[in-house]
């Protein structure tokens, strides 16, 4: 998603964000909830779920939750960090 941006454009996006830490098992995004932001996973692994079923496991470098920005601010899946 970000690979076609210039370094300056990437830096601008980074400057708008903030770093946060979460614990394993915490729900980062709840399916169906309102959302106005997305996440870039800097480290660790996250389960992506749909209707309570894990559909993917993603790691470092993954962009998560961005679909709400294109889908009337509705989260289309859930995210939970792994150990």
N, C-alpha and C positions, 0 to 999 in steps of 0.2 A: 504494500500500500504506500509506503514512503520511499521506495527505491528510486522513483523517478523525480524526486525533489532534489533541489540543489542543497549543498551543505548549509547555506544561509537560511533556506526555507526550513530545513530540519531543526536548526538551532532556534528559530523563532517558535516552532511548535514546542520544543523542550522548555523554552523560557516561559511558556504559558502554563506549564504543568507544575505539579508538586509531587514529591516522593512520599510514599506511605508504605508502611509495613503491616502485614496481616499474619495471623497465626493459622496453622493448619486447621481445617475444619470450619473456619469462619466463612460465612457467605459474603462474597464480594458483590455479586450481582444476583438479584432474584428475578427469575423469569416472570414477565408480565408487569414488572415494576416500571415506573417512569424513570427515564435516564436522560441525562444531558451531557454525559462525559464518556470518555473511553480510557482504557488503560494500556500501557506498554509494560509487559512483564520483564523486569530487569534480571530477576533470578528466581529460581524455584520452579515448581510445576503446579498446574491448575487443572482441575476436572471441569469440563464443560458439560452441562446437563440440559436435557429437554424433557419436560414432563416427568422429572425425577429420575430419569435414566441417563447415565453417563454416555455421551456420544463421542467424546474426544478427551485426550489428555494433551495439554500443550505446555511448552517450556519457554525458556529465555528467548526474548525477541518477539514473542507473540503479541499481537495487537488484539485487545479484547473489549467487547462492549460497544464497538463503533457502529454497529447496525442501528442502534437507537437513534443515531444522528440522521439516518435516512428513512426511518420507519416511525414517524410520528412520536418520537421519544419513548417508544415502548421497547423494553428489553425482550429479546427473542429467545434467550437461553439463560441459564444460571451458571455461575462460576464459584468454585470452592477450592482454596489452596490445599495442596497435598503436603505430606510430611517433608 
